[in-house]
Amino acid sequence: MTDNQEPMITDGTITKLPLTKYQRWQWWFLVALSILFLIVGQAAAVLLGRFYYDQGGNSKWMATLVQTIGFPILYIPFFIIPSSPETSTSSAPPSIKIIASIYFVLGIIIAADNMMYSIGLLYLSASTYSLICASQLAFNAVFSYFINSQKFTALIINSVVVLSLSSALLAVNDDKSEPSGASKKKYILGFLLTLGASAVYSLLLSLMQRTFEKVLKRETFSVVLEMQIYTSLVATCASAVGLFASGEWRTLHGEMETFGKGHVAYVMTLVWTAVAWQVCSVGVVGLIFLVSSLYSNVISTVSLAVTPIASLVVFHDSMNGVKIISLLLSLWGFASYIYQNYLDDTKARKRQAVEPKSRNDSLC
């Protein structure tokens, strides 16, 4: 491994980066940019989604559609960023039929997952919703173990348990700041759907990482954008079908007329929600490609910890004792993952330093 390549930690062993053609600072720059996109995009999208409902929006399919319909803006970086030359591989490239099938399945899963998230956000406050979503890190640890061969350690097990307790606290929480008109049954439904959506989202990340490693095997950043564009296209079509089949499209004009902040605010809310979700998605898929699905979910949890604080300022959500304990448990689980990543990185650097020395000794 050359000096300008950053090691990627997988199961405690060093493997070559998917972007070995980049220098170390370039790799870190892409990782940092992906992290920024994910945190800012996700926090903004959740707050705008809650704002849509608070101001009179009520279409669950519209809230689902805006999560993927902004994908055409991804063609801008797709054509602007030059593709690096492909590295030679011994295996033949996958057929178009296989790739299309994978993108179709992933797109349908994304549409279903977005629908569950939309219903969850309808019946929950932004702070409660975000704290429940933090459980996706625990789900991702399980899926990464079975799908991506991610090893369990004491710290990872600790995170799974702590994050599970965090979600369990919210399941029995009696929160007066939940949206008006949301009964206890709707709260439970919102909780279960958000929890289920977090599990499906974690499964999706692991499947994406598996696709990068075993099927696509292409070493250009454009593959990240391609996956996001085509899966979002499928998800958008599925959401549009749901919007028209359910008849909710007939209520959209009335929504705009009665929207609390006016017509322009209604349109801008939907537009910027769509943009924010695409920014978030690029960050998510970028981190999966550059590092791993587990790391992508860790960073996503950071954003989910930031969102409840932002919702206190924007929506004046109450932060009772149960929510505070849940937030602290989420941060504890996140810290455990970060420390485990630090230990793995330290071990990888030591092995990286030993390898050249051992090679030189063998040559003498």
C-alpha positions as MATLAB code, in Angstrom:
seq = 'MTDNQEPMITDGTITKLPLTKYQRWQWWFLVALSILFLIVGQAAAVLLGRFYYDQGGNSKWMATLVQTIGFPILYIPFFIIPSSPETSTSSAPPSIKIIASIYFVLGIIIAADNMMYSIGLLYLSASTYSLICASQLAFNAVFSYFINSQKFTALIINSVVVLSLSSALLAVNDDKSEPSGASKKKYILGFLLTLGASAVYSLLLSLMQRTFEKVLKRETFSVVLEMQIYTSLVATCASAVGLFASGEWRTLHGEMETFGKGHVAYVMTLVWTAVAWQVCSVGVVGLIFLVSSLYSNVISTVSLAVTPIASLVVFHDSMNGVKIISLLLSLWGFASYIYQNYLDDTKARKRQAVEPKSRNDSLC';
ca = [
       0.000    0.000    0.000;
       1.503    3.329   -1.011;
       1.852    6.300    1.321;
      -0.908    8.303   -0.373;
      -3.567    5.646    0.150;
      -5.763    5.721    3.236;
      -6.641    2.299    4.685;
     -10.271    1.220    4.863;
     -11.229   -0.814    7.917;
     -13.307   -3.869    7.214;
     -13.686   -6.537    9.903;
     -10.512   -5.315   11.580;
      -8.332   -5.867    8.532;
      -6.834   -3.482    6.037;
      -8.178   -3.454    2.528;
      -7.488   -1.108   -0.322;
      -9.708    1.869   -0.699;
     -12.347    1.794   -3.422;
     -10.776    5.018   -4.708;
      -7.108    4.033   -4.615;
      -6.318    6.467   -7.426;
      -6.850    9.433   -5.050;
      -4.237   10.806   -2.713;
      -4.857   10.716    1.023;
      -5.983   14.360    1.283;
      -8.347   13.883   -1.654;
      -9.930   10.859   -0.006;
     -10.404   12.705    3.279;
     -11.834   15.692    1.412;
     -14.477   13.488   -0.250;
     -15.313   11.852    3.082;
     -15.624   15.250    4.807;
     -17.793   16.572    1.965;
     -20.059   13.522    2.160;
     -20.402   13.966    5.933;
     -21.351   17.632    5.478;
     -23.943   16.754    2.826;
     -25.485   14.059    5.020;
     -25.735   16.072    8.244;
     -26.973   19.329    6.715;
     -29.269   17.640    4.185;
     -30.928   15.282    6.652;
     -31.484   17.884    9.373;
     -32.938   20.380    6.875;
     -35.162   17.742    5.233;
     -36.660   16.530    8.520;
     -37.372   20.068    9.735;
     -38.922   21.065    6.401;
     -41.020   17.881    6.396;
     -42.375   18.686    9.856;
     -42.986   22.291    8.738;
     -45.027   21.005    5.763;
     -47.352   19.093    8.093;
     -47.556   21.872   10.688;
     -48.665   24.444    8.108;
     -51.528   22.340    6.785;
     -49.914   19.814    4.433;
     -51.489   16.389    4.796;
     -50.518   14.333    1.735;
     -48.419   11.371    2.795;
     -47.673   10.472   -0.822;
     -46.496   14.000   -1.599;
     -44.218   13.882    1.446;
     -42.911   10.573    0.090;
     -42.500   11.856   -3.459;
     -40.372   14.884   -2.531;
     -37.803   12.611   -0.910;
     -36.647   11.357   -4.320;
     -38.121   13.603   -7.025;
     -35.162   15.994   -6.865;
     -32.805   13.431   -8.403;
     -32.401   15.313  -11.766;
     -30.186   17.889  -10.035;
     -27.645   15.103   -9.575;
     -26.961   15.194  -13.307;
     -25.107   18.480  -12.726;
     -22.219   16.951  -10.731;
     -22.529   13.767  -12.792;
     -21.528   15.601  -15.988;
     -19.282   18.219  -14.378;
     -17.085   15.862  -12.321;
     -14.746   14.061  -14.748;
     -14.656   10.284  -14.500;
     -11.302    8.794  -13.618;
     -10.043    5.960  -15.804;
     -11.303    2.539  -14.806;
      -8.824    0.240  -13.129;
      -8.486   -3.131  -14.749;
     -10.397   -5.980  -13.143;
     -10.213   -9.681  -13.801;
     -13.984  -10.192  -13.677;
     -16.353   -9.305  -16.484;
     -18.651   -6.293  -15.907;
     -22.233   -7.138  -14.863;
     -24.915   -7.172  -17.521;
     -27.334   -4.294  -17.965;
     -30.185   -6.630  -17.027;
     -28.608   -7.454  -13.657;
     -27.859   -3.808  -12.862;
     -31.360   -2.720  -13.914;
     -32.918   -5.430  -11.721;
     -30.858   -4.349   -8.704;
     -31.709   -0.676   -9.192;
     -35.407   -1.531   -9.602;
     -35.532   -3.563   -6.370;
     -33.576   -0.940   -4.434;
     -35.838    1.807   -5.812;
     -39.016    0.016   -4.703;
     -37.525   -0.524   -1.238;
     -36.628    3.178   -1.056;
     -40.191    4.195   -1.994;
     -41.711    1.921    0.668;
     -39.211    3.122    3.248;
     -39.915    6.774    2.450;
     -43.650    6.175    2.832;
     -43.149    4.730    6.324;
     -40.955    7.684    7.263;
     -43.585   10.130    5.956;
     -46.361    8.612    8.056;
     -44.079    8.503   11.089;
     -43.240   12.201   10.760;
     -46.954   13.016   10.367;
     -47.794   11.575   13.793;
     -44.598   12.452   15.695;
     -42.771   15.638   16.598;
     -39.450   16.267   14.821;
     -37.476   15.582   18.000;
     -39.214   12.270   18.787;
     -38.995   11.184   15.154;
     -35.240   11.862   15.016;
     -34.514   10.068   18.269;
     -36.385    6.956   17.083;
     -34.488    7.062   13.797;
     -31.247    6.793   15.774;
     -32.132    3.110   16.259;
     -31.089    2.543   12.637;
     -27.494    2.278   13.858;
     -28.396   -0.787   15.924;
     -30.238   -2.344   12.978;
     -27.316   -1.602   10.690;
     -24.907   -3.407   13.011;
     -27.036   -6.539   12.711;
     -27.436   -6.338    8.922;
     -23.741   -5.525    8.463;
     -22.872   -8.646   10.443;
     -24.945  -10.945    8.221;
     -24.617   -9.182    4.840;
     -21.257   -7.372    4.954;
     -19.369   -9.642    7.403;
     -18.942   -6.825    9.927;
     -17.610   -8.288   13.162;
     -19.300   -7.640   16.490;
     -17.183   -6.235   19.309;
     -18.042   -5.372   22.901;
     -18.406   -1.700   21.944;
     -20.721   -2.452   19.030;
     -22.874   -4.731   21.176;
     -22.987   -1.982   23.793;
     -24.219    0.476   21.158;
     -26.933   -1.894   19.950;
     -28.239   -2.377   23.490;
     -28.067    1.316   24.406;
     -29.786    2.487   21.202;
     -32.484   -0.156   21.671;
     -33.129    1.181   25.176;
     -33.263    4.722   23.764;
     -36.049    3.757   21.359;
     -37.872    1.724   24.026;
     -38.061    4.808   26.254;
     -39.739    6.797   23.504;
     -42.236    3.990   22.923;
     -43.739    4.582   26.378;
     -43.178    8.365   26.456;
     -46.223   10.595   26.957;
     -45.177   13.687   24.974;
     -47.424   16.754   24.994;
     -45.484   18.337   22.109;
     -46.634   15.774   19.563;
     -48.661   17.175   16.599;
     -52.156   18.319   17.466;
     -54.810   15.741   16.692;
     -52.394   12.827   17.047;
     -54.046   10.294   19.349;
     -52.188    7.675   21.369;
     -52.963    5.108   18.675;
     -51.526    7.388   15.996;
     -48.463    7.995   18.161;
     -47.888    4.245   18.479;
     -48.457    3.812   14.731;
     -45.987    6.597   14.014;
     -43.482    5.039   16.400;
     -43.772    1.548   14.879;
     -43.580    2.810   11.283;
     -40.568    5.024   12.019;
     -38.849    2.133   13.795;
     -39.670   -0.182   10.890;
     -38.454    2.404    8.391;
     -35.163    2.658   10.299;
     -34.733   -1.105   10.015;
     -35.505   -1.079    6.279;
     -33.148    1.879    5.766;
     -30.332   -0.003    7.493;
     -30.998   -3.043    5.313;
     -30.896   -0.769    2.271;
     -27.464    0.617    3.211;
     -26.014   -2.868    3.633;
     -27.475   -3.960    0.277;
     -25.960   -0.888   -1.397;
     -22.549   -1.646    0.045;
     -22.883   -5.250   -1.113;
     -23.788   -4.015   -4.600;
     -20.712   -1.773   -4.740;
     -18.384   -4.559   -3.597;
     -19.756   -7.599   -5.414;
     -21.630   -6.345   -8.496;
     -20.576   -2.905   -9.739;
     -16.850   -3.118   -8.837;
     -16.213    0.242  -10.480;
     -13.752    2.671   -8.965;
     -15.130    6.055  -10.008;
     -17.189    8.465   -7.943;
     -19.719    8.613  -10.782;
     -20.932    5.156   -9.747;
     -22.231    6.769   -6.549;
     -24.278    9.267   -8.513;
     -25.481    6.632  -10.970;
     -26.879    4.459   -8.189;
     -28.585    7.433   -6.551;
     -30.067    8.687   -9.839;
     -31.499    5.398  -11.066;
     -32.822    4.150   -7.724;
     -34.403    7.573   -7.123;
     -35.999    7.422  -10.581;
     -37.641    4.105   -9.714;
     -38.704    5.348   -6.267;
     -40.116    8.549   -7.785;
     -42.191    6.595  -10.320;
     -43.511    4.311   -7.578;
     -44.402    7.307   -5.375;
     -46.104    9.097   -8.281;
     -48.208    5.999   -8.965;
     -49.190    5.917   -5.292;
     -50.072    9.624   -5.334;
     -52.475    9.243   -8.275;
     -53.812    5.805   -7.341;
     -54.702    6.976   -3.827;
     -56.499   10.063   -5.138;
     -54.418   12.390   -2.956;
     -53.461   14.416   -6.025;
     -56.972   15.900   -5.977;
     -56.314   17.488   -2.556;
     -53.043   19.211   -3.489;
     -54.663   22.398   -4.803;
     -56.684   22.732   -1.608;
     -53.515   22.164    0.423;
     -51.759   25.004   -1.340;
     -54.753   27.309   -0.853;
     -54.954   26.668    2.894;
     -51.215   26.408    3.577;
     -50.439   28.526    6.638;
     -47.608   30.566    5.088;
     -49.160   31.022    1.638;
     -48.826   29.648   -1.894;
     -45.186   30.568   -2.446;
     -44.131   29.073    0.892;
     -45.975   25.840    0.007;
     -44.095   25.429   -3.265;
     -40.731   26.461   -1.790;
     -41.167   24.056    1.121;
     -41.646   21.134   -1.261;
     -38.822   22.249   -3.565;
     -36.249   22.717   -0.811;
     -37.321   19.508    0.905;
     -36.623   17.678   -2.348;
     -33.226   19.366   -2.689;
     -32.307   18.652    0.944;
     -33.115   14.948    0.599;
     -30.949   14.666   -2.509;
     -28.046   16.399   -0.779;
     -28.471   13.971    2.115;
     -28.657   10.963   -0.215;
     -25.427   11.879   -2.006;
     -23.703   12.044    1.363;
     -25.128    8.684    2.435;
     -24.196    6.823   -0.742;
     -20.821    8.576   -0.902;
     -19.891    7.354    2.578;
     -21.062    3.827    1.744;
     -18.772    3.837   -1.294;
     -15.808    5.545    0.393;
     -15.949    3.769    3.754;
     -18.854    1.439    4.644;
     -22.598    1.347    5.285;
     -21.921    1.149    9.014;
     -19.881    4.354    8.985;
     -22.571    6.067    6.887;
     -25.148    5.205    9.516;
     -22.879    6.437   12.308;
     -22.683    9.872   10.690;
     -26.425    9.804   10.061;
     -26.906    9.301   13.787;
     -24.932   12.502   14.431;
     -27.454   14.391   12.327;
     -30.318   12.723   14.169;
     -28.814   13.945   17.431;
     -28.592   17.485   16.025;
     -32.178   17.563   14.718;
     -33.958   17.402   18.133;
     -31.929   20.404   19.281;
     -32.788   22.293   16.088;
     -36.473   21.413   16.514;
     -36.427   23.033   19.959;
     -35.484   26.314   18.300;
     -37.636   26.045   15.166;
     -40.800   24.341   16.470;
     -40.406   24.837   20.237;
     -40.744   21.093   20.875;
     -40.748   20.166   24.535;
     -37.720   18.250   25.814;
     -38.971   16.264   28.805;
     -36.888   13.971   30.975;
     -37.559   10.871   28.865;
     -36.411   12.622   25.672;
     -33.274   13.946   27.369;
     -32.364   10.463   28.626;
     -33.106    9.041   25.163;
     -30.857   11.678   23.562;
     -28.038   10.929   26.005;
     -28.363    7.191   25.326;
     -28.228    7.863   21.583;
     -25.057    9.923   22.034;
     -23.613    7.150   24.212;
     -24.288    4.589   21.509;
     -22.781    6.876   18.887;
     -19.674    7.459   21.029;
     -19.184    3.707   21.368;
     -19.178    3.317   17.588;
     -16.768    6.212   17.127;
     -14.372    4.782   19.703;
     -14.515    1.375   18.031;
     -13.704    3.057   14.712;
     -10.764    4.836   16.398;
      -9.417    1.519   17.715;
      -9.741   -0.105   14.285;
      -8.034    2.836   12.609;
      -5.159    2.732   15.118;
      -4.702   -0.989   14.516;
      -4.764   -0.461   10.753;
      -2.121    2.274   10.899;
       0.177    0.053   12.978;
      -0.160   -2.750   10.439;
       0.431   -0.276    7.620;
       3.659    0.858    9.294;
       4.828   -2.719    9.901;
       4.206   -3.988    6.343;
       6.897   -1.910    4.559;
       9.433   -2.704    7.312;
       8.758   -6.435    7.012;
       9.062   -6.224    3.229;
      12.392   -4.413    3.477;
      13.737   -6.956    5.968;
      12.824   -9.785    3.612;
      14.731   -8.107    0.778;
      17.945   -7.747    2.818;
];
